[in-house]
């Protein structure tokens, strides 16, 4: 059975890059907002979520708090994607339950390997 990866990023180019890196290995479903991801989760539960940190309306930190507070979603591995490289913000993301913090831009092979480690 093919594993499903949700990618959430308000940047359309960022979604394309991640989808291109993973589409040959996983069923990749992209979302331009956390709100759209939560709507989809009413029908589909992903095996892993790649979540941008800085997004309008609901940022990645707010989204992971909601994910981890819900028994149905709390065990789904969440990996943060971010253009910022601030160690205190990375530590906060890990504290909230993220498995790791991937800094953009990233190497596609490295991304595939990291996702493979957590899925």
N, C-alpha and C positions, 0 to 999 in steps of 0.2 A: 504494500500500500504506500502510495506517495505521501510524503510528509508535507504539511502546509505551513508556510511561513507568511506571516502578515508583516508588511513593511508600512510604517506610518511616518510620513514626512510632508510638510507643507510645500516643499520645493519639488516641482515636477521633474526637474533634471535629476535630483537625488533619487527619486523613485525609479527612474529609468536605469540609472547606474546600478543600483542594488538588484533590480529585477534582472538585468542583463547578466550580472555576476552569478545569480543563483538559479535562473530559470531552467537550466539543464539538469538540475539536481532535485529541485523541490517545486511544489505547486505554490507559486508566489502570487499573493494577492496584495495589491497596493491600495493605500488610502491617503488622502490629502489632509486628513484630520483625525484626531483621536475619537471624536464624536462619531464619525463614519465607521471607524473600526468597531466601536461598541455596538452600533446598530447591526453590523454584520455578525458580530459574535452571538447574536440571538439565534442565528442559524448555523454558523460554522465556528468550531473551536479550533484554533491553530495549534500547531505543535511548538511554535516559537514565535516571538514578536520582536522585530527590530523597530525601535521607537526613537524618533528624533526627540531631542530635549527641547529645543526652542521652537515653539509653534504658537500661533495666535489662538485665542479662545481657551484651549486646554493644552498646557505644555506637557512634556513627557513625565515630569515629576508628579503632576496631578493625576495623569493617566495611570501610572504605575501604582499610586496609592489606591485608586479604585480597583485595579486588577487584583492587588494583593489582599484587599479587604473582602473580595468575593470568593467564597469557597469553590465555585465552579471554575474560576480562572487563576486562583492563587498559585497553582503549581506550574503554570506555563512559564518557561524561561523567557525573560525579557533581557534583551541586549540594547543598550543605549547607543545611538549614533549621534555624534555632535561635531560641529566645526570648532567648538571651543575646547581648549586644552587647559582647563583650570582644575588642579588637583582637588581642591575643596569641593567643587561641584561634582567631580567624579566620585569622590568619597561619599557624598550625600546620595548620589544615585545608587551606589552599592548598598548603602545603609537602608535605602528604601526597598531593596530586594532585587536590583538588577544583577545579572550574572557578570557582566563586564561592560566596559565603556570603549567604544570603537570611535576613534577620531577620524573625521573626514578631512581631506580625502584619504581613502584607504586603498590598499592593494586588493584587487578582486580575489586573488588566490587566497590571501590571508583571511579575507571575509568568509569565503567558502569554508575554510578550515575551522575558523572559530565557530561558525554556525553548526558545522558538523560535530563539533565537540559537545554542544549543548542540546542537540536535537535527538 
